[in-house]
Amino acid sequence: MRLFVASSFEPQFSAVLKDVENYARDNAGRDAVKWTDPDNFHLTYAFLGELGPEAAASARKGVEAALAGVASFRISTGGFGAFPSSRRPGVLWLGIGEGAAELRALAAKLAEGLAAAGIMYEDRFEPHVTLGRVKRPLPEPFMRRVADFAASRRAVSAVTSVELMESRLTPDGPVYAKVFSKELL
């Protein structure tokens, strides 16, 4: 199973993500970006990769142990940006403003819980939601224009659970399925 650990959002938060993505799509140029399906918007804490049944069970135990005593909290949308940089965009994202410190603390707890369960992965958490992956050069004013638009939109969501998710790759894009969900206090 190809697994990752994530949280999803309340509908109004996802609606703002979709608005920003649509605006970016309208300004990117045809086929310049492979856009994230809005049904797949999520916040990834850890990409675990391919795990067999025993390792997947260990990952579930690690997530569950890491979340003991963790309370839900609120997040807000933040700025628009790109990895590795806005001058060389490869991945377009919308960051998290309010709640970013809480997300980093949660990601650190998950990393500890997964490591204690014997699950190792590349731990490079940065609070963001991927909007798309750049395939071709973008027009010159694109990054500034979309950043300005994103700054005019704000949404808030509660982070109330963490999921262990399976990602199945298909020709039409990834299909996600919950393997396990843990509610926060």
N, C-alpha and C positions, 0 to 999 in steps of 0.2 A: 504494500500500500504506500502511496506517495502522500505523506502527511505534513500538515502545518498546524500551528496553534494560533487562534485568531479570536477577535470579537467583531460582532456586527453592530449596526446602528439602528436608532429609531427612524421611522419613515421620514420625518421632516429633515433630518440630517442627510439621509440618502438623497432626498429631493434636491437639496442644495448642491451636493456632489454632482448629481446628474445635470443640473443647470450649468455648473462650471464646465463640466466635460462637453456639453453641447456647444457652449460658447467657444471653447477651445477647438472643437471639431470644425466649427464654422470658419475659424480663422487659420487653421493649420495648413490648408491646401489638401487637395484630393490624395488619399491613400498615403499621407505622410506619417500617420500614426496608427498603430493597432490599438483601438480603444478598449477599455475594460467594460464588459457588460455591466450595466448598473445593478443587476441582480447579484453580481459578484463583488460589490464593494465590501471591503472589510479592512480591519487593521490587523496586520500580521505581526505577532510577537516572535515567532520562531518557525523557520522552514526546516523540517526534520528530514525530508527526502524519503527515499524508499526504505520502508521498514517491514520486516516479516511479522507474523502474528505475535510472537513472543515480545519483540521489541515494541510493537504497537501497544500491547497490554502494559508494558513497562512505562511507555510514554503516558498512557492514561493515568497510571498510578502517580507518576511524577507531577502531572498537571494537577491532579486532585490534591496531593499533599501540599503543593506550592500555594494553593488558593485557600487553605484553611485559615479562617479568620480575616480574609480580605473583604473589605466593604466596597460596595458599588460607589461610583463617583461620576461626575459630569465632565464632559469634554466639549470644546468648541472648535469650529473650523479655524484654521490659521492661514498662512500665506501659501501662494502657489510657487512651485519651484521645479527643479529638475536634478536628477543624478546623471552623471557625476557633477555637472555644473550647468548653469543657465547658458553658458557660452557653447557648451557641447552637450546638449540635452540627449539623454538616452532613455530615461524614464521620466514622465511627467507626473507630478503628484500635488496633492493638496495637504498641507501640514496640519498639525493640531496645535491650537493656541492654548487655551485654558485646559488643564488636565494633563499636559505633556509630562510634568514631573511625576504625577501619579502613574502614568503609563510606563515611564522608564522604571519606576520602582516595581511595578507589576511584572514587567519583562524580566527584571533581575531576579525576582522570586521564582518565576517560571524557569529561568536558566538554572537556578540552584536546584529546584525540584527535579528537573529533567536530568541534570548531571548526577544527582543522588540516585536516580533510577537507572543510571547507566546509558542515558541518551545524550550523545554529544552532537553538536551542530555549530555552525558558524554564527556566533552571537554578535550581530551588528544592528541592533534595534534602533530605529529612528522613527518617532511617531509621525506617520504619514499614511495617506491612502493613495494607491497607484491609480492614476486616471488613464494612462496609456504608455505604450512603448514606441519610441520614435523609430521610423523606418527610413525616412528621407529628410533632407535639410528642411527646416522650418523657415517661413518668411521672417525677415529682420525684426519687425516690431512685435512678433508673436508673443514672446515671453512677457514683455512689458504690458501689452494689451490685456492678456489673460490675467496677469497678476493684478492689474487695476480692477478688472471685472470681479475677480475672486474676493478682493478686499471689500467690495461693496455688498457681498453676500456673507451672512453669518448664520450659523446654525449651532444648536446645542443638542447633545445626546447624552443619555446615561449609559455608562458601561456597566451592565448588570450581570454579564456572564462571560465565560471564556469557553471556546470550543476547540476540540481536537477535530480537525477537518481532513477529509480525504480529497485529493485533487486527481481527477481522471482527465488526461489530456485527450482531446478529440480534434478532428480537422476543423471544427467550428469554434474551438477554444476550450478552455478548461471547464469541467463540470465538477462542482463541489458538493460534498455530502457530509453531514455531521456524523462523526463517529462517537463523540461523547461531548456532553455539555455540563458545565459546572456553574451554578448560580452563585453570584457573589452575595455577601450579607447585605 
